[in-house]
Amino acid sequence: MMKSTGINWFVNPNVRLQVNGTLHFFNGSSSIRGFDDDQVIPQLLTELQFKF
């Protein structure tokens, strides 16, 4: 399961900054991620766009 939220800031008509936060909920263990129980992993993602 995943929950996310985000915000966009239009600096001007040609520039946009986007920031997203997500929470990933894992049920059970994962040898790839390296945990043995339920785990919540937060992420912060950013994007800056320019229009030419």
C-alpha positions in Angstrom: 0.0 0.0 0.0 1.2 3.5 -0.7 0.1 6.9 0.4 1.3 10.1 -1.2 0.8 13.9 -1.2 2.3 16.6 -3.3 2.5 20.3 -4.0 3.2 22.3 -7.2 4.7 25.8 -7.2 4.4 27.7 -10.5 7.3 30.2 -10.2 6.3 31.8 -13.5 4.6 30.5 -16.6 7.8 28.7 -17.7 9.1 27.2 -14.4 7.4 24.7 -12.1 8.7 23.1 -8.9 7.0 19.9 -7.8 7.5 18.2 -4.4 5.9 14.8 -3.6 6.1 12.8 -0.4 5.2 9.1 -0.3 4.9 6.4 2.4 5.3 2.8 1.2 3.9 0.2 3.6 5.4 -3.3 3.2 3.8 -6.3 4.8 6.2 -9.0 6.0 9.9 -9.4 5.4 12.1 -8.4 2.5 15.5 -9.8 1.8 16.1 -7.1 -0.8 15.2 -4.2 1.5 16.9 -5.9 4.5 14.1 -6.0 7.1 12.4 -8.9 8.8 9.0 -7.3 9.9 6.5 -4.9 8.6 8.1 -1.7 7.5 7.2 1.9 6.4 9.6 3.6 4.0 9.2 7.4 3.4 10.4 9.1 0.2 10.7 12.7 -0.8 10.7 13.3 -4.6 11.3 16.7 -6.3 11.1 17.8 -9.9 12.0 21.1 -11.5 10.6 21.8 -15.0 11.5 24.5 -17.5 9.6 25.3 -20.7 11.4 26.7 -23.7 
